[in-house]
């Protein structure tokens, strides 16, 4: 009797997944379903092992005789062992399931497999040996009975049979542990995806009220001393909120749509600042359809208004420049006051974003980390007349023509 890795795997696949059960029925139907499935798979693999080892034995006979000979009775007898193991597959699988292998082996598990391997070897020998003697047409026993011969051969082959049983158990648990590891990885990846989505929703929930409250506070300041300005701001705010609500269910929008939304927001503030605020937008057409997270640029522009234009006297400008650079999308949001210089030629060394305060930029940084990981960057470039916030993102084109 010989054993190979291919032959030992036939019982390992017999463990049904948790949802592999009959659609309906009582406990007896469930048991019948599992028994039939185990036997079907076990005997199918036993046929494969029998053909392989039978062909091997027959080719050895041909080589030994030096000529073509038909398969002998011994060749067929050598394949019986696999069908006997297939017959014993259900109780073996029951033992494997009753004593799963953990990281730390317990004395109970070791003892169980020791006893089970010996018991399986005895039962296997008591079934196989009579069939094997019949298949090879063994001569009758002269000095002792046939039962004694079967028992004697069972004892002789017991170590091999026990080792085969343990090999089946090892293959079974190896495949079961591999499948369990894959299921854990899948569950973990789904949990991480759900967590990331929940965090993005939470960040967006913090962002939208923040933007709304700041804008309402600005409108309130104009209600008493400049009602026309407050009225125009309310009208623009209404249009802006309508656009925000229409895109609230989308995780990503095209860059063109996002810039259109931001421009509406800037127009809202131009009513407030009048001639003090100049708006400049430049976008390359080849990046207009690139997908970016919804409302990604709004908190950056809001930061430019609050800490650039509103915090400094005199006129100022906010510019948005979007372009492709070395396979990435680059968006620069620059606020400049007095001189109106929007070039980046006279820049000071960039400083990390965490040095800047404000919920808007903090939320933007967190959203980029959740959305792109290390593939995105958000940096601040200080200038004498203002500040530039640079967003660097991977180029992601829409997959459907229906995206607008």
C-alpha positions as CSV (number, residue, x, y, z in Angstrom):
1,X,0.0,0.0,0.0
2,X,1.4,3.4,-1.0
3,X,0.3,6.9,-0.3
4,X,0.7,10.1,-2.3
5,X,-0.3,13.7,-1.7
6,X,-2.7,13.5,-4.5
7,X,-4.5,10.5,-3.0
8,X,-4.6,12.0,0.5
9,X,-6.5,15.1,-0.6
10,X,-9.7,13.3,-1.5
11,X,-11.1,13.5,2.0
12,X,-9.9,17.0,2.6
13,X,-12.4,18.5,0.2
14,X,-15.3,16.7,1.7
15,X,-15.8,19.3,4.3
16,X,-18.8,21.3,3.1
17,X,-18.8,25.1,3.6
18,X,-21.3,26.5,6.2
19,X,-23.9,27.4,3.6
20,X,-23.6,24.1,1.6
21,X,-26.7,22.4,2.9
22,X,-30.0,21.2,1.4
23,X,-32.5,24.0,0.8
24,X,-35.1,22.5,3.1
25,X,-35.8,19.3,5.0
26,X,-35.4,17.8,8.4
27,X,-32.2,16.6,10.2
28,X,-32.4,13.2,8.4
29,X,-32.4,14.9,5.0
30,X,-29.5,17.1,6.0
31,X,-27.5,14.1,7.2
32,X,-28.3,12.2,3.9
33,X,-27.2,15.1,1.8
34,X,-23.9,15.4,3.7
35,X,-23.3,11.6,3.5
36,X,-24.0,11.4,-0.2
37,X,-21.8,14.4,-0.9
38,X,-18.8,13.0,1.1
39,X,-19.1,9.6,-0.6
40,X,-19.5,11.1,-4.1
41,X,-16.3,13.1,-3.7
42,X,-14.4,10.4,-1.9
43,X,-15.2,7.7,-4.5
44,X,-14.5,10.1,-7.4
45,X,-11.0,10.8,-6.0
46,X,-10.6,7.1,-5.2
47,X,-11.1,6.3,-8.9
48,X,-8.4,8.9,-9.8
49,X,-6.0,7.3,-7.3
50,X,-6.9,3.8,-8.5
51,X,-6.3,4.6,-12.1
52,X,-3.0,6.3,-11.4
53,X,-1.6,3.5,-9.2
54,X,-3.1,0.7,-11.3
55,X,-1.5,2.2,-14.4
56,X,1.8,2.4,-12.5
57,X,1.7,-1.2,-11.4
58,X,0.8,-2.4,-14.9
59,X,3.7,-0.5,-16.5
60,X,6.0,-2.1,-14.0
61,X,4.7,-5.5,-15.1
62,X,5.3,-4.6,-18.7
63,X,8.8,-3.5,-17.9
64,X,9.6,-6.7,-15.9
65,X,8.3,-9.0,-18.6
66,X,10.0,-7.1,-21.5
67,X,6.8,-7.3,-23.5
68,X,3.2,-6.2,-23.5
69,X,1.1,-8.1,-20.9
70,X,-2.5,-7.4,-19.9
71,X,-3.1,-6.1,-16.4
72,X,-2.8,-8.8,-13.8
73,X,-5.1,-9.7,-10.9
74,X,-2.5,-8.2,-8.5
75,X,-2.7,-4.9,-10.4
76,X,-6.4,-4.7,-9.8
77,X,-6.0,-5.8,-6.2
78,X,-3.6,-2.9,-5.6
79,X,-6.4,-0.4,-6.2
80,X,-8.8,-1.8,-3.6
81,X,-7.2,0.1,-0.8
82,X,-8.4,3.5,-2.2
83,X,-12.0,2.3,-2.5
84,X,-12.0,1.0,1.1
85,X,-10.7,4.4,2.3
86,X,-13.5,6.0,0.3
87,X,-16.0,3.7,1.9
88,X,-14.8,4.9,5.3
89,X,-14.8,8.6,4.4
90,X,-17.9,9.6,6.3
91,X,-16.8,8.4,9.8
92,X,-13.3,9.8,9.1
93,X,-14.7,13.2,8.2
94,X,-16.8,13.0,11.3
95,X,-13.7,12.5,13.4
96,X,-11.9,15.4,11.6
97,X,-14.8,17.7,12.3
98,X,-15.1,16.6,15.9
99,X,-11.5,17.3,16.7
100,X,-10.3,20.4,14.8
101,X,-6.7,21.2,14.8
102,X,-5.9,24.4,16.6
103,X,-2.6,26.3,16.9
104,X,-1.8,24.5,20.1
105,X,-2.4,20.8,20.2
106,X,-4.1,19.4,23.3
107,X,-3.6,16.0,24.9
108,X,-7.2,15.3,24.1
109,X,-6.7,15.9,20.4
110,X,-3.5,14.0,20.2
111,X,-5.1,11.0,22.0
112,X,-8.2,11.2,19.8
113,X,-6.2,11.0,16.6
114,X,-3.9,8.2,18.0
115,X,-6.9,6.1,18.9
116,X,-8.8,7.0,15.7
117,X,-5.8,6.1,13.4
118,X,-5.4,2.7,15.0
119,X,-9.2,2.0,14.8
120,X,-9.3,3.2,11.2
121,X,-6.3,1.0,10.4
122,X,-8.0,-2.1,11.9
123,X,-11.3,-1.5,10.2
124,X,-9.6,-0.8,6.9
125,X,-7.5,-3.9,7.1
126,X,-10.5,-6.1,8.1
127,X,-12.3,-4.9,5.0
128,X,-9.5,-4.7,2.5
129,X,-7.5,-7.9,3.2
130,X,-10.3,-10.4,2.4
131,X,-11.0,-8.5,-0.8
132,X,-7.3,-8.4,-1.7
133,X,-6.9,-12.2,-1.1
134,X,-10.0,-12.8,-3.3
135,X,-8.7,-10.5,-6.0
136,X,-5.2,-12.2,-6.2
137,X,-6.8,-15.6,-5.9
138,X,-4.7,-16.5,-2.9
139,X,-4.3,-20.2,-2.1
140,X,-6.3,-21.6,0.7
141,X,-4.9,-21.6,4.2
142,X,-3.4,-25.0,5.3
143,X,-2.3,-24.7,8.9
144,X,-4.6,-21.9,10.2
145,X,-7.9,-20.5,9.3
146,X,-8.7,-17.7,6.9
147,X,-9.8,-15.4,9.7
148,X,-6.4,-15.7,11.4
149,X,-4.7,-14.8,8.1
150,X,-6.9,-11.7,7.7
151,X,-6.2,-10.6,11.3
152,X,-2.4,-11.2,10.9
153,X,-2.2,-9.2,7.7
154,X,-4.3,-6.4,9.3
155,X,-1.7,-6.2,12.2
156,X,1.2,-6.2,9.7
157,X,-0.3,-3.4,7.7
158,X,-1.6,-1.4,10.7
159,X,1.3,1.1,10.9
160,X,0.9,1.9,7.2
161,X,-2.9,2.2,7.5
162,X,-2.6,4.4,10.6
163,X,-0.1,6.7,8.8
164,X,-2.5,6.9,5.9
165,X,-5.3,8.0,8.2
166,X,-3.1,10.7,9.8
167,X,-2.1,11.8,6.3
168,X,-5.7,12.2,5.3
169,X,-6.3,14.1,8.5
170,X,-3.4,16.4,7.8
171,X,-4.6,17.1,4.3
172,X,-8.1,17.7,5.5
173,X,-7.1,20.2,8.2
174,X,-4.6,21.9,5.9
175,X,-7.3,22.7,3.3
176,X,-9.8,23.6,6.0
177,X,-7.3,26.0,7.6
178,X,-6.5,27.5,4.2
179,X,-10.2,28.0,3.4
180,X,-10.7,29.5,6.9
181,X,-7.8,31.9,6.3
182,X,-9.3,33.0,3.0
183,X,-12.7,33.6,4.6
184,X,-11.1,35.6,7.4
185,X,-9.2,37.7,4.9
186,X,-12.4,38.3,2.9
187,X,-14.3,39.2,6.0
188,X,-11.6,41.5,7.2
189,X,-11.4,43.2,3.8
190,X,-15.1,43.7,3.8
191,X,-15.0,45.1,7.3
192,X,-12.2,47.5,6.4
193,X,-14.1,48.7,3.3
194,X,-17.2,49.2,5.4
195,X,-15.2,51.1,8.0
196,X,-13.6,53.3,5.4
197,X,-17.0,54.1,3.9
198,X,-18.4,54.9,7.3
199,X,-15.5,57.1,8.1
200,X,-15.9,59.0,4.8
201,X,-19.6,59.5,5.5
202,X,-18.7,60.8,9.0
203,X,-16.1,63.2,7.6
204,X,-18.6,64.4,5.0
205,X,-21.3,64.8,7.7
206,X,-18.8,67.1,9.6
207,X,-17.9,69.0,6.5
208,X,-21.3,69.9,5.1
209,X,-22.7,71.5,8.3
210,X,-19.4,73.3,8.8
211,X,-19.7,74.9,5.4
212,X,-23.3,75.7,5.8
213,X,-23.0,77.3,9.2
214,X,-20.1,79.5,8.1
215,X,-22.0,80.7,5.1
216,X,-25.2,81.4,7.1
217,X,-23.1,83.4,9.6
218,X,-21.8,85.5,6.8
219,X,-25.4,86.1,5.5
220,X,-26.6,87.0,9.0
221,X,-24.0,89.7,9.2
222,X,-25.5,91.4,6.1
223,X,-29.2,91.0,6.9
224,X,-29.4,94.3,8.9
225,X,-27.0,96.7,7.3
226,X,-27.1,95.3,3.7
227,X,-30.3,93.4,2.9
228,X,-29.8,93.3,-0.9
229,X,-26.5,91.6,-0.4
230,X,-28.0,89.1,2.0
231,X,-30.8,88.4,-0.4
232,X,-28.5,87.7,-3.3
233,X,-26.3,85.5,-1.1
234,X,-29.4,83.5,0.0
235,X,-30.3,83.0,-3.6
236,X,-26.9,81.7,-4.5
237,X,-26.8,79.6,-1.3
238,X,-30.1,78.0,-2.4
239,X,-28.7,77.1,-5.8
240,X,-25.5,75.9,-4.2
241,X,-27.2,73.6,-1.7
242,X,-29.4,72.2,-4.4
243,X,-26.3,71.2,-6.4
244,X,-24.7,69.8,-3.2
245,X,-27.8,67.7,-2.4
246,X,-28.0,66.4,-6.0
247,X,-24.4,65.0,-5.7
248,X,-24.6,63.9,-2.0
249,X,-25.1,60.3,-2.9
250,X,-22.1,60.2,-5.2
251,X,-18.7,59.3,-3.8
252,X,-16.9,60.8,-6.8
253,X,-17.7,63.4,-9.4
254,X,-15.9,64.7,-12.4
255,X,-13.4,67.5,-11.9
256,X,-15.4,69.8,-14.2
257,X,-18.5,69.3,-12.0
258,X,-16.5,69.9,-8.8
259,X,-15.0,73.1,-10.1
260,X,-18.4,74.3,-11.3
261,X,-19.7,73.8,-7.7
262,X,-16.7,75.6,-6.2
263,X,-17.1,78.4,-8.7
264,X,-20.7,78.8,-7.5
265,X,-19.4,78.9,-3.9
266,X,-16.9,81.6,-4.9
267,X,-19.6,83.7,-6.6
268,X,-21.5,83.5,-3.4
269,X,-18.5,85.1,-1.6
270,X,-18.0,87.7,-4.4
271,X,-21.3,89.1,-3.5
272,X,-20.0,89.5,0.0
273,X,-16.6,91.0,-0.9
274,X,-17.5,92.9,-4.1
275,X,-14.5,94.2,-6.0
276,X,-12.2,92.9,-3.3
277,X,-12.4,89.4,-4.7
278,X,-11.2,88.2,-8.1
279,X,-11.9,84.7,-9.2
280,X,-9.6,82.9,-11.7
281,X,-10.2,79.3,-12.9
282,X,-8.0,77.5,-15.4
283,X,-8.6,73.8,-16.2
284,X,-7.0,71.7,-19.0
285,X,-9.7,69.9,-21.0
286,X,-7.9,66.6,-20.8
287,X,-8.5,66.4,-17.0
288,X,-12.1,67.7,-17.0
289,X,-13.5,64.2,-16.8
290,X,-11.1,62.9,-14.1
291,X,-13.0,61.6,-11.0
292,X,-12.3,63.1,-7.6
293,X,-14.1,62.8,-4.3
294,X,-17.2,64.9,-4.0
295,X,-16.7,68.3,-2.4
296,X,-13.0,67.8,-2.2
297,X,-12.0,71.4,-3.3
298,X,-14.7,73.3,-1.4
299,X,-13.0,73.2,2.0
300,X,-9.7,74.2,0.4
301,X,-11.4,77.2,-1.3
302,X,-13.2,78.0,1.9
303,X,-9.8,78.0,3.7
304,X,-8.5,80.4,1.1
305,X,-11.4,82.8,1.6
306,X,-11.3,82.8,5.4
307,X,-7.6,82.9,6.0
308,X,-6.5,84.7,2.9
309,X,-9.1,87.2,1.6
310,X,-11.2,87.9,4.7
311,X,-8.3,88.0,7.1
312,X,-6.3,90.6,5.1
313,X,-7.2,94.2,4.0
314,X,-7.4,95.2,0.4
315,X,-8.2,93.3,-2.7
316,X,-7.3,89.8,-3.4
317,X,-7.8,86.8,-5.7
318,X,-8.5,83.1,-5.5
319,X,-7.3,81.0,-8.4
320,X,-7.8,77.4,-9.2
321,X,-5.5,75.8,-11.7
322,X,-6.0,72.1,-12.7
323,X,-3.6,70.3,-15.0
324,X,-2.0,66.9,-15.8
325,X,1.6,66.5,-14.6
326,X,3.6,63.2,-15.1
327,X,0.5,61.0,-15.1
328,X,-1.1,62.7,-12.1
329,X,-3.8,65.4,-11.6
330,X,-2.5,68.6,-10.0
331,X,-4.9,71.1,-8.6
332,X,-3.5,74.4,-7.1
333,X,-5.8,76.6,-5.1
334,X,-4.0,79.9,-4.5
335,X,-5.1,83.0,-2.5
336,X,-3.3,86.2,-3.1
337,X,-3.8,89.7,-1.7
338,X,-2.8,93.2,-2.7
339,X,-0.2,92.4,-5.3
340,X,-2.5,89.7,-6.8
341,X,0.6,87.6,-7.6
342,X,-0.5,84.0,-8.4
343,X,2.8,82.7,-9.6
344,X,4.6,80.1,-7.7
345,X,8.0,81.3,-8.6
346,X,8.7,83.1,-5.3
347,X,7.7,80.2,-3.0
348,X,9.1,79.3,0.3
349,X,9.7,75.6,1.2
350,X,6.5,73.6,1.4
351,X,5.4,72.8,4.9
352,X,3.2,69.8,6.0
353,X,-0.5,70.2,6.1
354,X,-0.7,69.3,9.8
355,X,0.8,72.7,10.6
356,X,-2.4,74.3,9.4
357,X,-5.4,74.5,11.6
358,X,-9.1,74.3,10.5
359,X,-11.6,71.5,10.2
360,X,-11.9,71.9,6.4
361,X,-8.3,71.1,5.5
362,X,-8.1,68.4,8.2
363,X,-11.2,66.7,6.8
364,X,-9.8,67.0,3.3
365,X,-6.5,65.3,4.4
366,X,-8.4,62.5,6.0
367,X,-10.6,61.9,3.0
368,X,-7.6,61.7,0.7
369,X,-5.9,59.2,3.0
370,X,-9.1,57.1,3.0
371,X,-9.6,57.4,-0.7
372,X,-6.1,57.1,-2.2
373,X,-3.8,56.1,0.6
374,X,-0.2,57.0,-0.3
375,X,-1.1,57.7,-3.9
376,X,-2.2,61.3,-3.1
377,X,-0.5,64.3,-1.6
378,X,-1.7,67.5,-0.1
379,X,0.9,70.2,0.6
380,X,0.9,73.9,1.5
381,X,3.3,76.4,-0.2
382,X,3.7,79.7,1.6
383,X,4.2,82.8,-0.5
384,X,4.7,86.5,0.4
385,X,1.3,87.5,-0.8
386,X,-0.7,84.4,0.1
387,X,-0.8,80.6,0.1
388,X,-1.1,77.8,-2.4
389,X,-2.7,74.4,-1.5
390,X,-1.6,71.8,-4.0
391,X,-3.6,68.6,-4.4
392,X,-2.0,65.7,-6.2
393,X,-4.2,62.8,-7.2
394,X,-4.1,59.7,-9.4
395,X,-5.9,60.1,-12.8
396,X,-9.1,58.1,-12.6
397,X,-11.4,58.4,-15.6
398,X,-15.2,57.6,-15.4
399,X,-16.2,54.1,-16.4
400,X,-19.6,55.0,-17.8
401,X,-20.7,57.5,-20.3
402,X,-23.6,58.6,-18.2
403,X,-21.4,60.5,-15.7
404,X,-21.8,64.3,-16.1
